[in-house]
Amino acid sequence: MIRLAIGVFLIVLPFLELILLFRLTQAIGFLPTLTLMVASAVGGGMLVAQQSAASFRKTLEAASRGETPDAPVLEGMFLMLAGILLIVPGLITDAIAGLLLIPPLRHWLAQRAMASLIRRAADPDPYPENPRRPERDARTPFGQKPGAGGQGPIIEGEFQRLDERPRGPGQGGDPR
C-alpha cells in the first residue's frame, strides 16, 4: 500500500511542481523565479559534492574505530537525497530537501530507516502479502516438499516410452 502511495505521489509531483512554479512566477515574476531555481540547483550540486566526501570520511572513521558505519552512511544518503532534490527544479522538492537538511530530523529518519532495515532482514518471509507465492508447506503433486531430494512416497508401476520407436528382432532385440 505504501508503494502505491509513493508511486502516485511521484506521478502527481511534477504536475504540482509546475502549478506552484506558475503561481510563483505570477506572484514575483519570471526572473526572480528563474534566479531562485538556478540558485537552488547550484546549491544542491554543491551540497551533493560536499556531503558525499564528508559521508565517505565519516564512514571510514567509524570503520577504523571498529564500529558499523550504518548511521554515517544513512545520514549521508539522506544528505545526498536532499542535494538531489535541490537540483530538481520545484518548490515541493526544495521544501522536502530543506527538511532533510535539519540534523535532528535527518538523524531520526536514519534511525527509523535502520530499524526498518533490521526488521526486514530479520523477517524470514519478506513477501507476506504476495498472493501468488505458494504456502511454505506447499507440496508437489506427488506429495513431497519441493527440494526434498526424493524423500517422498515411491509410486511403483510399469511404464512405456512413447517417444521411441519399437525395436524389432533385427534392431537390437526385444527391449524387455
Backbone as a chain_set.jsonl record, in Angstrom:
{"seq": "MIRLAIGVFLIVLPFLELILLFRLTQAIGFLPTLTLMVASAVGGGMLVAQQSAASFRKTLEAASRGETPDAPVLEGMFLMLAGILLIVPGLITDAIAGLLLIPPLRHWLAQRAMASLIRRAADPDPYPENPRRPERDARTPFGQKPGAGGQGPIIEGEFQRLDERPRGPGQGGDPR", "coords": {"N": [[0.814, -1.183, 0.0], [1.961, 1.208, 0.757], [3.813, 1.476, -1.233], [2.218, 1.949, -3.431], [1.154, 4.437, -2.744], [3.489, 5.985, -2.771], [4.176, 5.715, -5.462], [1.966, 6.989, -6.721], [2.333, 9.549, -5.667], [4.795, 10.234, -6.855], [4.016, 10.353, -9.491], [2.144, 12.416, -9.509], [3.588, 14.54, -8.491], [5.284, 16.089, -10.414], [3.302, 17.571, -11.777], [2.139, 19.074, -9.709], [4.388, 20.561, -8.99], [4.78, 22.106, -11.326], [2.406, 23.637, -11.336], [2.752, 25.107, -8.952], [5.12, 26.495, -9.596], [4.232, 28.093, -11.737], [2.382, 29.67, -10.37], [4.094, 30.965, -8.56], [5.68, 32.369, -10.356], [3.774, 34.121, -11.398], [3.305, 35.589, -9.101], [5.817, 36.728, -8.203], [7.281, 37.209, -10.473], [9.08, 36.414, -13.552], [11.984, 36.459, -13.768], [12.931, 36.597, -10.997], [11.921, 34.104, -10.134], [13.255, 32.317, -11.838], [15.892, 32.857, -11.052], [15.787, 31.954, -8.414], [15.353, 29.202, -8.84], [17.685, 28.455, -10.252], [19.655, 29.105, -8.355], [18.943, 27.317, -6.359], [19.436, 24.858, -7.65], [22.226, 25.039, -8.117], [23.145, 25.258, -5.483], [22.267, 22.777, -4.521], [23.835, 21.034, -6.08], [26.391, 21.695, -5.141], [26.07, 20.913, -2.494], [25.702, 18.132, -2.73], [28.223, 17.394, -3.729], [29.907, 18.182, -1.602], [28.854, 16.792, 0.631], [29.001, 14.122, -0.108], [31.713, 13.553, 0.004], [32.165, 14.135, 2.724], [30.507, 12.248, 3.947], [31.713, 9.878, 3.123], [34.156, 10.144, 4.44], [33.297, 10.105, 7.164], [32.27, 7.542, 7.251], [34.581, 5.988, 6.863], [35.975, 6.732, 9.192], [34.302, 5.701, 11.217], [34.467, 2.985, 10.605], [37.192, 2.563, 11.058], [37.291, 2.816, 13.793], [36.176, 0.498, 14.521], [33.459, 0.285, 14.536], [30.162, -0.268, 13.207], [29.425, 1.365, 10.247], [26.777, 2.353, 9.931], [25.04, 4.533, 10.7], [26.441, 6.951, 9.802], [26.459, 6.379, 7.052], [23.725, 6.2, 6.341], [22.819, 8.768, 7.098], [24.403, 10.279, 5.4], [23.343, 9.402, 2.983], [20.773, 10.501, 3.145], [21.463, 13.195, 3.142], [22.584, 13.417, 0.595], [20.325, 12.806, -0.885], [18.826, 15.052, -0.245], [20.383, 16.999, -1.536], [20.078, 16.183, -4.201], [17.337, 16.557, -4.482], [17.288, 19.301, -4.268], [18.519, 20.001, -6.627], [16.65, 19.232, -8.524], [14.222, 21.05, -10.218], [11.781, 22.931, -8.533], [9.31, 23.714, -6.029], [8.195, 22.058, -4.063], [9.955, 19.875, -3.93], [12.194, 21.278, -3.088], [11.326, 22.066, -0.557], [11.068, 19.582, 0.738], [13.739, 18.819, 0.629], [14.817, 20.824, 2.238], [13.771, 20.045, 4.711], [15.156, 17.647, 5.029], [17.663, 18.618, 5.481], [17.782, 19.414, 8.095], [19.472, 18.612, 10.945], [18.571, 17.076, 13.39], [16.139, 15.94, 12.483], [17.001, 14.52, 10.247], [18.709, 12.667, 11.487], [16.827, 11.273, 13.027], [15.265, 10.174, 10.968], [17.21, 8.517, 9.824], [17.615, 6.686, 11.904], [15.067, 5.502, 11.994], [14.969, 4.377, 9.434], [17.063, 2.527, 9.641], [16.069, 0.84, 11.652], [13.876, -0.19, 10.296], [15.168, -1.537, 8.204], [16.561, -3.486, 9.663], [14.437, -4.877, 10.793], [13.21, -5.883, 8.489], [15.262, -7.487, 7.517], [15.399, -9.427, 9.47], [13.045, -10.756, 9.153], [11.763, -13.794, 8.171], [10.076, -14.198, 6.047], [9.925, -12.281, 3.477], [7.925, -11.413, 1.776], [5.076, -11.256, 2.77], [2.51, -10.651, 1.911], [2.076, -11.509, -0.636], [-0.047, -12.888, -2.864], [0.403, -14.731, -4.882], [2.455, -16.295, -4.162], [3.483, -19.534, -3.261], [2.343, -21.451, -0.451], [4.255, -22.006, 2.559], [4.272, -24.655, 3.296], [3.865, -25.982, 1.023], [3.374, -28.606, -1.318], [4.6, -30.844, -3.834], [2.832, -32.213, -6.713], [3.151, -34.922, -6.233], [3.246, -35.318, -3.557], [5.535, -34.668, -2.11], [7.753, -32.349, -0.482], [8.973, -29.443, -2.149], [12.279, -29.689, -3.339], [13.012, -31.723, -1.642], [14.609, -33.821, -2.24], [13.877, -36.393, -3.223], [12.588, -37.686, -1.108], [9.962, -38.327, -0.886], [6.872, -40.292, -1.284], [7.12, -43.522, -2.815], [6.133, -44.491, -5.978], [5.058, -47.315, -7.469], [5.077, -49.064, -10.582], [4.457, -49.941, -14.05], [5.989, -48.743, -17.04], [6.049, -47.227, -20.284], [8.003, -46.035, -22.88], [6.966, -43.575, -24.965], [8.097, -42.034, -26.884], [10.024, -43.388, -28.291], [10.825, -45.529, -31.044], [9.383, -48.708, -31.68], [11.418, -51.574, -31.282], [12.521, -54.025, -33.456], [13.215, -57.61, -34.049], [15.65, -57.593, -35.471], [16.769, -55.184, -34.819], [18.246, -54.654, -32.512], [17.074, -56.238, -30.684], [14.609, -57.42, -28.31], [13.104, -54.973, -26.27], [12.542, -55.638, -23.638]], "CA": [[0.0, 0.0, 0.0], [2.844, 2.373, 0.807], [4.438, 1.596, -2.556], [1.225, 2.577, -4.296], [1.093, 5.852, -2.379], [4.712, 6.618, -3.274], [4.049, 5.771, -6.919], [1.013, 8.051, -7.072], [2.977, 10.825, -5.341], [5.815, 10.527, -7.864], [3.343, 10.699, -10.744], [1.443, 13.691, -9.332], [4.55, 15.574, -8.095], [5.663, 17.058, -11.456], [2.182, 18.472, -12.07], [2.053, 20.018, -8.593], [5.541, 21.467, -9.097], [4.502, 23.066, -12.403], [1.366, 24.571, -10.888], [3.35, 26.029, -7.98], [6.066, 27.384, -10.283], [3.45, 29.098, -12.472], [1.832, 30.613, -9.375], [5.201, 31.779, -8.056], [6.052, 33.277, -11.442], [2.756, 35.168, -11.436], [3.388, 36.416, -7.894], [7.051, 37.513, -8.066], [7.874, 37.479, -11.779], [9.841, 35.339, -14.179], [13.416, 36.484, -13.429], [13.187, 36.13, -9.627], [11.649, 32.664, -10.05], [14.366, 31.648, -12.506], [17.057, 33.012, -10.178], [15.58, 31.057, -7.28], [15.528, 27.82, -9.294], [19.101, 28.252, -10.577], [20.392, 29.108, -7.088], [18.623, 26.057, -5.689], [20.143, 23.782, -8.344], [23.664, 25.183, -7.856], [23.339, 24.902, -4.075], [22.11, 21.329, -4.405], [25.021, 20.398, -6.645], [27.499, 21.888, -4.201], [25.785, 20.102, -1.313], [25.982, 16.731, -3.071], [29.68, 17.228, -3.822], [30.499, 18.313, -0.274], [28.384, 15.778, 1.564], [29.461, 12.787, -0.488], [33.061, 13.419, 0.564], [32.055, 14.094, 4.182], [29.909, 10.963, 4.318], [32.749, 8.868, 2.926], [35.122, 10.326, 5.527], [32.68, 9.623, 8.405], [32.169, 6.088, 7.144], [35.921, 5.444, 7.111], [36.304, 6.944, 10.603], [33.544, 4.728, 12.016], [35.03, 1.66, 10.341], [38.509, 2.467, 11.691], [37.058, 2.647, 15.228], [35.612, -0.826, 14.721], [32.003, 0.378, 14.599], [29.489, -0.381, 11.916], [29.187, 2.74, 9.779], [25.415, 2.468, 9.424], [24.482, 5.88, 10.885], [27.001, 7.917, 8.848], [26.064, 6.053, 5.679], [22.327, 6.587, 6.138], [22.702, 10.228, 7.134], [24.982, 10.755, 4.145], [22.38, 9.147, 1.909], [19.708, 11.498, 3.24], [22.026, 14.476, 2.694], [22.693, 13.383, -0.864], [18.957, 12.912, -1.39], [18.465, 16.469, -0.137], [21.065, 17.704, -2.617], [19.438, 15.835, -5.475], [16.036, 17.232, -4.501], [17.531, 20.725, -4.537], [18.861, 20.143, -8.044], [15.393, 19.119, -9.269], [13.506, 22.323, -10.081], [10.447, 22.869, -7.946], [9.193, 24.195, -4.659], [7.915, 20.943, -3.155], [11.208, 19.138, -3.737], [13.06, 22.133, -2.273], [10.835, 22.009, 0.823], [11.458, 18.27, 1.274], [15.194, 18.886, 0.82], [15.046, 21.658, 3.422], [13.512, 19.22, 5.896], [16.242, 16.674, 5.16], [18.882, 19.31, 5.907], [17.716, 19.647, 9.543], [20.189, 17.455, 11.509], [17.81, 16.144, 14.239], [15.168, 15.219, 11.666], [17.767, 13.583, 9.422], [19.16, 11.603, 12.39], [15.64, 10.49, 13.358], [14.933, 9.391, 9.773], [18.229, 7.472, 9.671], [17.318, 5.653, 12.896], [13.859, 4.789, 11.553], [15.333, 3.567, 8.266], [17.871, 1.402, 10.113], [15.163, -0.085, 12.343], [13.086, -0.859, 9.261], [16.053, -2.481, 7.514], [16.831, -4.608, 10.568], [13.196, -5.64, 10.906], [13.01, -6.614, 7.229], [16.299, -8.512, 7.392], [15.109, -10.489, 10.425], [11.805, -11.418, 8.764], [12.061, -14.909, 7.272], [9.173, -14.145, 4.902], [9.928, -10.874, 3.07], [6.749, -11.09, 0.971], [3.947, -11.916, 3.42], [1.232, -10.3, 1.305], [2.054, -11.912, -2.031], [-0.997, -13.987, -3.01], [0.854, -15.709, -5.874], [3.533, -17.101, -3.599], [2.947, -20.754, -2.649], [2.484, -21.55, 1.001], [5.528, -22.59, 2.962], [4.13, -26.093, 3.413], [3.385, -26.466, -0.27], [3.941, -29.879, -1.741], [4.467, -31.11, -5.26], [1.686, -33.101, -6.943], [3.438, -36.284, -5.792], [3.203, -35.38, -2.106], [6.779, -34.332, -1.433], [8.072, -30.931, -0.449], [9.949, -29.09, -3.18], [13.67, -29.728, -2.905], [13.188, -32.721, -0.591], [15.625, -34.778, -2.671], [13.351, -37.737, -3.412], [12.172, -38.24, 0.166], [8.517, -38.543, -0.917], [6.435, -41.684, -1.452], [7.539, -44.211, -4.032], [4.996, -44.993, -6.731], [5.514, -48.415, -8.31], [4.245, -49.312, -11.742], [5.153, -50.173, -15.307], [5.924, -47.603, -17.944], [6.476, -47.463, -21.654], [8.417, -44.785, -23.51], [6.193, -43.362, -26.177], [8.864, -41.264, -27.855], [10.952, -44.252, -29.011], [10.211, -46.472, -31.981], [9.535, -50.099, -31.207], [12.544, -52.283, -31.889], [12.213, -55.368, -33.94], [14.237, -58.605, -33.732], [16.933, -57.273, -36.083], [17.179, -53.819, -34.464], [18.731, -54.546, -31.143], [16.398, -57.179, -29.814], [13.4, -57.058, -27.577], [13.506, -54.018, -25.242], [12.224, -56.069, -22.281]], "C": [[0.867, 1.261, 0.0], [3.524, 2.576, -0.543], [3.493, 2.259, -3.544], [1.147, 4.072, -4.017], [2.326, 6.598, -2.893], [4.652, 6.747, -4.788], [3.113, 6.872, -7.377], [1.628, 9.418, -6.8], [4.001, 11.201, -6.408], [5.206, 10.865, -9.22], [2.72, 12.089, -10.657], [2.425, 14.841, -9.07], [4.933, 16.537, -9.217], [4.542, 18.046, -11.793], [2.006, 19.508, -10.964], [3.191, 21.034, -8.65], [5.303, 22.519, -10.179], [3.462, 24.096, -11.986], [1.952, 25.583, -9.918], [4.346, 26.984, -8.639], [5.338, 28.453, -11.092], [2.87, 30.134, -11.516], [2.928, 31.531, -8.828], [5.642, 32.787, -9.107], [5.046, 34.413, -11.557], [2.9, 36.118, -10.256], [4.638, 37.294, -7.869], [7.722, 37.819, -9.396], [8.761, 36.34, -12.253], [11.299, 35.314, -13.726], [13.691, 36.092, -11.98], [12.939, 34.622, -9.454], [12.787, 31.871, -10.68], [15.627, 31.707, -11.646], [16.97, 32.06, -8.988], [15.83, 29.6, -7.675], [16.998, 27.515, -9.61], [19.935, 28.203, -9.298], [20.158, 27.807, -6.323], [19.388, 24.903, -6.329], [21.645, 23.843, -8.083], [23.971, 24.795, -6.41], [23.214, 23.402, -3.851], [23.304, 20.578, -4.954], [26.222, 20.518, -5.726], [27.311, 21.015, -2.956], [26.086, 18.628, -1.576], [27.483, 16.491, -3.108], [30.326, 17.247, -2.438], [30.115, 17.136, 0.618], [28.798, 14.366, 1.169], [30.863, 12.546, 0.06], [33.007, 13.319, 2.087], [31.477, 12.764, 4.656], [30.926, 9.838, 4.176], [33.774, 8.936, 4.053], [34.562, 9.787, 6.851], [32.555, 8.102, 8.403], [33.518, 5.439, 7.426], [36.321, 5.597, 8.57], [35.582, 5.933, 11.488], [34.104, 3.327, 11.824], [36.394, 1.498, 11.009], [38.391, 2.325, 13.208], [36.471, 1.273, 15.54], [34.1, -0.828, 14.832], [31.421, 0.111, 13.215], [29.114, 1.023, 11.464], [27.765, 2.96, 9.273], [24.85, 3.877, 9.559], [25.104, 6.896, 9.927], [26.584, 7.649, 7.406], [24.636, 6.51, 5.417], [22.148, 8.1, 6.166], [23.306, 10.841, 5.877], [24.052, 10.53, 2.967], [21.25, 10.171, 1.942], [20.206, 12.884, 2.825], [22.161, 14.512, 1.179], [21.314, 13.446, -1.513], [18.478, 14.357, -1.327], [19.122, 17.274, -1.253], [20.444, 17.426, -3.97], [18.086, 16.519, -5.587], [16.189, 18.734, -4.734], [17.875, 20.96, -6.001], [17.606, 20.089, -8.906], [14.622, 20.425, -9.11], [12.107, 22.118, -9.506], [10.457, 23.281, -6.49], [8.947, 23.064, -3.667], [9.19, 20.151, -2.886], [12.197, 19.96, -2.912], [12.632, 22.106, -0.81], [11.207, 20.676, 1.477], [12.96, 18.246, 1.54], [15.532, 19.722, 2.047], [14.801, 20.887, 4.706], [14.635, 18.21, 6.114], [17.551, 17.32, 5.614], [18.888, 19.616, 7.404], [18.329, 18.432, 10.242], [19.358, 16.551, 12.431], [16.787, 15.318, 13.45], [15.866, 14.168, 10.804], [18.244, 12.394, 10.264], [17.991, 10.683, 12.755], [15.236, 9.604, 12.176], [15.93, 8.254, 9.561], [17.986, 6.344, 10.668], [16.104, 4.83, 12.487], [14.172, 3.876, 10.358], [16.141, 2.347, 8.692], [16.996, 0.38, 10.832], [14.319, -0.862, 11.336], [13.929, -1.892, 8.514], [16.34, -3.705, 8.374], [15.601, -5.498, 10.682], [12.959, -6.472, 9.639], [14.042, -7.726, 7.059], [16.024, -9.688, 8.323], [13.861, -11.272, 10.051], [12.119, -12.564, 7.81], [11.196, -14.908, 6.017], [9.077, -12.702, 4.424], [8.706, -10.463, 2.266], [5.495, -11.712, 1.594], [2.617, -11.678, 2.722], [1.102, -10.781, -0.132], [1.101, -13.092, -2.213], [-0.544, -15.053, -3.998], [1.945, -16.612, -5.336], [2.944, -18.356, -2.961], [3.178, -20.747, -1.144], [3.802, -22.231, 1.339], [5.454, -24.112, 3.032], [3.627, -26.698, 2.106], [4.107, -27.754, -0.638], [3.755, -30.016, -3.242], [3.264, -32.015, -5.475], [1.909, -34.524, -6.449], [3.575, -36.385, -4.279], [4.49, -35.035, -1.398], [6.997, -32.834, -1.461], [9.065, -30.628, -1.555], [11.361, -29.105, -2.607], [13.936, -30.777, -1.84], [14.158, -33.822, -0.999], [15.113, -36.207, -2.774], [12.913, -38.397, -2.123], [10.688, -38.592, 0.189], [8.164, -40.007, -1.116], [6.89, -42.24, -2.797], [6.298, -44.778, -4.698], [5.518, -46.063, -7.677], [4.558, -48.586, -9.477], [5.106, -49.573, -12.962], [5.019, -48.937, -16.176], [6.395, -48.029, -19.315], [6.84, -46.116, -22.238], [7.7, -44.64, -24.83], [6.982, -42.628, -27.25], [9.865, -42.115, -28.635], [10.173, -45.171, -29.943], [10.369, -47.89, -31.433], [10.665, -50.787, -31.969], [12.107, -53.683, -32.29], [13.332, -56.336, -33.603], [15.6, -58.263, -34.328], [17.471, -55.913, -35.674], [17.603, -53.715, -33.006], [17.984, -55.433, -30.18], [15.172, -56.601, -29.146], [13.778, -56.121, -26.429], [13.209, -54.484, -23.832], [13.422, -56.637, -21.667]], "O": [[0.553, 2.247, -0.666], [3.781, 3.709, -0.951], [3.921, 3.04, -4.394], [1.083, 4.88, -4.944], [2.213, 7.718, -3.392], [5.037, 7.779, -5.339], [3.425, 7.608, -8.313], [1.471, 10.342, -7.597], [4.07, 12.359, -6.82], [5.814, 11.585, -10.012], [2.764, 12.853, -11.621], [2.126, 15.991, -9.391], [4.908, 17.745, -8.98], [4.803, 19.218, -12.062], [1.753, 20.681, -11.242], [2.987, 22.221, -8.391], [5.593, 23.697, -9.97], [3.619, 25.287, -12.252], [1.689, 26.78, -10.034], [4.406, 28.158, -8.276], [5.78, 29.601, -11.131], [2.866, 31.329, -11.812], [2.712, 32.731, -8.656], [5.943, 33.936, -8.78], [5.434, 35.557, -11.792], [2.647, 37.316, -10.386], [4.545, 38.48, -7.55], [8.652, 38.624, -9.436], [9.137, 35.445, -11.496], [11.803, 34.26, -13.339], [14.613, 35.312, -11.74], [13.66, 33.95, -8.717], [13.232, 30.868, -10.123], [16.346, 30.716, -11.527], [17.961, 31.438, -8.605], [16.453, 28.852, -6.922], [17.496, 26.44, -9.275], [20.821, 27.358, -9.166], [21.079, 27.266, -5.711], [19.933, 24.056, -5.62], [22.274, 22.811, -7.851], [24.943, 24.087, -6.146], [23.974, 22.823, -3.075], [23.744, 19.592, -4.362], [26.98, 19.564, -5.55], [28.271, 20.451, -2.432], [26.666, 17.954, -0.725], [27.965, 15.492, -2.574], [31.19, 16.422, -2.14], [30.971, 16.553, 1.283], [28.931, 13.5, 2.033], [31.164, 11.449, 0.53], [33.72, 12.51, 2.68], [31.921, 12.221, 5.668], [30.989, 8.945, 5.021], [34.211, 7.904, 4.562], [35.267, 9.09, 7.581], [32.716, 7.458, 9.44], [33.589, 4.447, 8.15], [36.94, 4.697, 9.136], [36.18, 5.371, 12.406], [34.204, 2.563, 12.784], [36.721, 0.408, 11.479], [39.288, 1.776, 13.847], [36.291, 0.928, 16.708], [33.513, -1.849, 15.19], [32.099, 0.248, 12.197], [28.539, 1.788, 12.239], [27.564, 3.676, 8.292], [24.234, 4.376, 8.617], [24.366, 7.645, 9.287], [26.381, 8.582, 6.63], [24.36, 7.136, 4.394], [21.411, 8.655, 5.351], [22.777, 11.818, 5.347], [23.976, 11.358, 2.059], [20.816, 10.656, 0.897], [19.46, 13.659, 2.225], [21.879, 15.534, 0.553], [21.147, 14.064, -2.564], [17.805, 14.835, -2.24], [18.482, 18.139, -1.85], [20.3, 18.331, -4.792], [17.721, 17.008, -6.656], [15.316, 19.365, -5.33], [17.553, 22.013, -6.553], [17.5, 20.807, -9.9], [14.389, 20.867, -7.985], [11.358, 21.244, -9.943], [11.48, 23.204, -5.81], [9.444, 23.113, -2.541], [9.474, 19.798, -1.741], [12.957, 19.4, -2.122], [13.479, 22.121, 0.083], [11.615, 20.646, 2.638], [13.405, 17.715, 2.558], [16.431, 19.371, 2.811], [15.535, 21.05, 5.681], [15.022, 17.947, 7.252], [18.451, 16.624, 6.084], [19.916, 20.041, 7.931], [17.78, 17.333, 10.152], [19.43, 15.333, 12.271], [16.599, 14.132, 13.723], [15.367, 13.053, 10.654], [18.19, 11.251, 9.811], [18.144, 9.462, 12.788], [14.907, 8.432, 12.356], [15.544, 7.155, 9.164], [18.133, 5.172, 10.322], [16.107, 3.606, 12.616], [13.692, 2.744, 10.289], [15.933, 1.253, 8.169], [17.167, -0.823, 10.637], [14.08, -2.056, 11.512], [13.458, -2.992, 8.225], [16.36, -4.83, 7.874], [15.709, -6.724, 10.669], [12.554, -7.632, 9.72], [13.73, -8.787, 6.518], [16.375, -10.824, 8.005], [13.641, -12.358, 10.588], [12.688, -12.333, 6.743], [11.545, -15.55, 5.026], [8.228, -11.958, 4.914], [8.469, -9.268, 2.09], [4.907, -12.615, 0.999], [1.677, -12.445, 2.93], [0.102, -10.484, -0.786], [1.408, -14.195, -1.76], [-1.054, -16.173, -3.963], [2.32, -17.59, -5.983], [1.99, -18.254, -2.19], [4.103, -20.107, -0.644], [4.386, -22.936, 0.516], [6.466, -24.788, 2.847], [3.042, -27.781, 2.089], [5.278, -27.956, -0.315], [2.878, -29.392, -3.839], [2.72, -32.542, -4.504], [0.942, -35.264, -6.264], [3.979, -37.429, -3.767], [4.537, -35.103, -0.17], [6.498, -32.134, -2.343], [9.913, -31.462, -1.87], [11.6, -28.591, -1.514], [14.981, -30.736, -1.191], [14.495, -34.676, -0.179], [15.84, -37.143, -2.445], [12.877, -39.627, -2.075], [10.202, -39.11, 1.195], [9.044, -40.868, -1.118], [7.024, -41.51, -3.779], [5.503, -45.467, -4.059], [6.314, -45.78, -8.573], [3.369, -48.286, -9.367], [6.329, -49.442, -12.915], [4.054, -48.182, -16.061], [7.052, -49.057, -19.479], [6.08, -45.155, -22.111], [7.818, -45.492, -25.71], [6.571, -42.605, -28.41], [10.5, -41.607, -29.56], [9.03, -45.541, -29.674], [11.374, -48.216, -30.801], [10.827, -50.583, -33.172], [11.425, -54.397, -31.555], [14.301, -55.952, -32.948], [16.622, -58.616, -33.738], [18.54, -55.518, -36.141], [17.303, -52.714, -32.355], [18.233, -55.386, -28.975], [14.766, -55.464, -29.387], [14.696, -56.44, -25.673], [13.585, -53.793, -22.885], [13.38, -57.067, -20.514]]}, "num_chains": 1, "name": "protein.A"}
